[in-house]
């Protein structure tokens, strides 16, 4: 797989407001078997108000929606 194609998949799973993206770590079982795993942020694709009332579809994490970093556009 090309490096550019891999970067495209990471961009799709990251927040466009705060830049939060996938985090890598280890999954450890009770018997201490270690395997790698990934935690993904809860990213939703919503319409937001940008600038002077312009509506734009963005990928935003739920933390940014809850904190008021973006304003959802009324349909």
Secondary structure, 3 states (H helix, E strand, C coil): CCHHHHHHHHHHCCCCCCCCCCEEEEEECCCCCEEEEEECCCEEEEEEEECCCEEEEEEEEHHHHHHCCCCECCC
